[in-house]
Amino acid sequence: MGQVVPLPTPEPAAEERPVLVLDLGGQYSQLIARRVRECRVYSELVHHSITPEAVRARNPLALVLSGGPASVYAEGAPRIDPRIFELGVPTLGICYGMQLMAQNLGGRVERTGVSEFGKTDVTAEEGELFTNLPSEQVAWMSHRDSVTAPPKGARVVASSPSTPIAAFEDPDRGLYGVQFHPEVVHTPYGNDLLKNFLYTVADAPPTWTAAAVIEEQVERIGAQVGSERVLCALSGGVDSAVAALLVYKAIGDQLTCVFVDHGLLRKEEATQVVETFGNHFHVPLVHVDAEERFMARLEGITDPEDKRRAIGEEFIRVFEEESRTLGTIRYLVQGTLYSDVIESGGSGDGVAATIKSHHNVGGLPEEMDLELVEPLRMLFKDEVRRVGEELGLPERMVWRQPFPGPGLAIRIIGEVTEERLEILREADSILQEEIRRAGLYRDLWQSFAVLPAIRSVGVQGDERTYAYPIVIRAVTSEDAMTADWARLPYDLLETISSRIINEIPAVNRVALDISSKPPSTIEWE
Ligand code: XMP
């Protein structure tokens, strides 16, 4: 009899074998998950209270314990169930996570009176974490407590002048700890260390690519919706665009996209949506030109929140009207991102954080009774962009800066009129063009023009003018929670200013907004 050859088991989907980052309250927890994913290994953030059973059920390739602000001995300090260390899953503790390992595994943590903050010289020994890395390197530290005895059986593999135990490892038990933060850019070899941990220690294959994400999501969407019909509201932004394309790839014409053009987009943006989706990708697209309706609704409204409310309500009304004409639809696509999921504590495992108010115009009514399809739920913004590129979405759409749902209406101070909208749209278009030409578009979180509700005196061609100013607002930011005003080159500012004043008769002055957030906000309204 011949040998029985077992059937090859199919490669598990990336999400079936994640790297779990146990969030111990550190400010960089999310960043760790992102860094792991940048190494092309799928990673998820979970609450530190996760049980060993729940960890085992996820069949993780590795665990990472994040940093945290507490002292391991403090009352109420976040802890993890120590049985997690016995699961045989390779585990890397970072900062507080490392200290927690030491405390639980027979080592010692003390407040020695020595604290390290910022860039610190570290001497590394040969070991798995530091394979092929220089023995002398710089690492970013941020700690008051120190590990003064490593876990039983672990070997110390790095030290700094004031911290004799800056890293330890116990390959037999798969336990690794670093006092510094490999996830921040100030640790130049941090990424390499993470790669050593992931690829060598945890044997995690770098298979989390945009192509893999697409394949996986397409399969999931197909399984979720079957032969039902699906609706998607396109906003012109990258999230809804990528979500729509993923769903379209999965179910083709079962998807209908509705693009409610409220007339408050930037110059040529509406045309681009229609061309890209309707003409290029052939996605069934209902383009609702509702500009007149929105303008009528906005008449006389000057208060920023009233504007938002009016636009939001009108949007929902138009969307509902349109979708009623489309027959029976069961699902609605929503471009929810992983950061939204984490921030709203909705990942199902209770990762706590404040709920950010998402005031997107796409916030749709519950009465419509549609089930959600959320293909971006596990993706960070940069991953959405990579998936968009892979799907062939035009560069302009993939890299579009964030744009508020209420659009230009909240950049026109006071009443939104046709005339003022046109002025702002032109000014904004010049600003965008010049910023792109200067190669700065992607470096800026947002850059736009604002039209205040004042006029000032000027002189043009011997004539006195009394016209609007335009304010240039350009900011750098990581996540819009804080922002700094961008130091745009003077030459660029000069070009923007003279073009706006020369090309738009209703404008005779250009000002630059040099406020940071806080205390200002990014938008003016
Ligand atoms: P602020 O002005 O609060 O903006 O610093 C932070 C980020 O949110 C965007 N933003 C909005 N987005 N609807 C949106 O969809 C809104 O009403 C809205 N208001 C502000 C803003 O562009 C920035 O990226």
Residues whose N, C-alpha, C, O or C-beta is under 5 A from the ligand:
A	BS01	XMP	H359 N360 V361 P402 F403 P404 G405 P406 A480 T521 I522 E523
